[in-house]
Amino acid sequence: PSQHDAPLLLRTARPSPCSMALPRLRRRRPRPLARHLLGRCWLVAVTLLASPGVPASAPATAEPPFVVPIPTFVDCTGAEHGDWALFRRLFTEGAAETRRNLAAQAVEEPTTTGARPAVRGALAPEAFPAFEATLLREAMRLHQKWLHVLAAYNEDYPPGAADFYHCCHFDEETDYCLYGHVAVLAILARHVQHGSRYELTRAAMRLLSWNHCLDFLESSSWGFSVLDLWDEAQNFVYPQVSLLHQHLYIGEGSGSGGSPAASPDAAGVAPAQAGGPYFWVFEIGIHQALSNEPISWLQRVLPGHTVLHQNYVKSYGGRAEAFRHPFPRECSPNCKYQQESVPYTFPVFEDMEESGRNFKEFLLRTELSKPEVRSSSVLLCTNPIFYCNFFAGINHTLIGYFGLPLMYMVPKEGWDSWARDFVAIASSPKSFFVANNPLLAEQLAWQSGVRVPVLRPLALYMKDAYYPTRMTDVLVPEPREACVLNCLLRKFTPPGYPLKFFEKADTDRKFRTFVTFRSVVLFPHDYALMLFYEFYACSVPIFVPAHLSKYLFPYSATVPLLDWVPEWLRSGQPLENAGDRPKLSPLSMTSVDSLRHWSNFMDFFLFPGIQLFPSIAGLLEMLPTADLHGISAQMRAFRLVRLLEATRHWDAVVVASFQSAGASAMPTSLA
């Protein structure tokens, strides 16, 4: 594995007893041990085991008889790039010589610890080309020649970036070399102008666009990546930071499953929905997919109840991609929105304190004043976590299912008081807080000292299972601002390649369609994606990048902008109910070492069956020969194990809810 690749945890681990039992359960009647393992999850487990998976007659794609080419505008090896030939030769030869010296040194000093392995596609910082006069003169010459293509203002696509964009999308030829220019700036920053290192590094990264959408250096043969600039940059370079001031209005909101949460005789409830017993869920949250997870589990553990869900905020259920590329050539790179498409918008609520008081008064007066509702209901807060404050002091079972950092959408002047409030709310015996991924759990501990359990999404609400009828089609759900991803896939694809790539925009955007594809290729735009967990729930083979440069997300909520720790925690004097916290910030991944460390907490690298590809060429080589049946079976087995664990948690939540409310009778499903 590459030094910049995340560790492939669990992929070679011994299978658990439950996963080992799965193939037998599919062929013969369950044995007593298997029945014990399935327990109360038998309905879901049988569904999983009986899911179609890959048809037994699915044709296997033969070993590829092709060689994946690297496009000339990526490697700058075309006839039009002759002016770059000397620099490219000196750069690659110098890097190779440095690697040979490091290898020889490692042989002479075998006891040295912490040595980084030589890797394909990513140079270690210490393996960068050494000082060489001719190389430096060439770098200076090329830098002076192409100075005019660097960013001058806050544009998304400086002239050099636009040149690459047009080569990819419109087959234009140019004597400019984008990745060579980035290498030139990196060499100058390292060996010449030490006082201008940051400015030169910033200029190099700006050539790759604000959101890094032009960065596929790891897929070239230049032999370095953005990670070789990252330790010097030490942060994202934002074009601007805009505060989106919002005000919260309490209203009817939205319900899930067509069942608004109110007593059957309350306003807004359709009479046709009457028929108890009822279990009410009162939520404030803006992320629909995140809300679906706890709601589907409550429906699962309360099969004899009608779960009525009311979200008082209109939730977001939109799409990740911002624009479909390319923009028209007649106006590119200055089309409308093209040069200002990705400013960092930080949403905040200015009137949260007043809104919280009004909401509590409203909920206590209209809903929780009814005995039948109070004895059979829970409160739910999701994203932003600050919404949990709206339920503080109500003295009722509170579920927190979190997916974004603690300070997201909180005005900065309220961060300290909110951190204190969160510690107090989380310590209540009536609060059941979980993070939906391991990295978020570490972020919460970093900023509050509170350790919450991790409960990854299982997406019980997904009704479709993997059944690939389109065996030559691969789905590529484009990330936010995938400006050249799809055109690069086309450019790398050799003649006669047996598979075709499709964007979500080429489909009806329904999962019943997605599960018919051979596999899915995800280029994540955040450290945890509900889309990733939903595909995993359907057992669709997932391919994700292995190179950590693909996990730098300028417009994620996990950014240094939100990395703040209260003084009482920094001073080593946490509040009474606060616990231990990480030694390293999980919000400021501003060095290669920190990014490598926290990759051990990203489910893209932790879940069994996930296929990690090193580059675009590596992806094209892996896709045709992947063992689809084995991958999908491994995903189903791991999901079954997590189903058993999650069932215990949600059973405990509901039991505690009924006991806390003094309910006269426990549901028979939980007795």
MOGI-V813959 format. One record per helix or strand. SS is the DSSP state (a for helix, b for strand). FROM is the first residue (numbers start at 1). TO is the last residue. If there is no record, write none. Layout:
BEGIN
SS;FROM;TO
SS;FROM;TO
END
This chain:
BEGIN
b;5;5
a;17;27
a;32;49
a;72;75
a;79;108
a;125;127
a;133;145
a;147;149
a;159;170
a;178;191
a;194;206
a;217;219
a;227;233
b;241;246
b;254;254
a;271;273
b;278;284
b;287;287
a;288;301
b;306;311
b;316;316
b;344;349
a;352;366
a;371;374
b;377;381
a;385;391
b;398;402
a;412;426
b;431;435
a;438;448
b;453;454
b;470;476
a;485;492
b;500;503
a;504;506
a;511;514
b;517;522
a;530;537
b;542;545
b;547;547
a;548;551
a;560;562
a;567;570
a;592;601
a;603;606
b;611;613
a;616;623
a;628;660
END
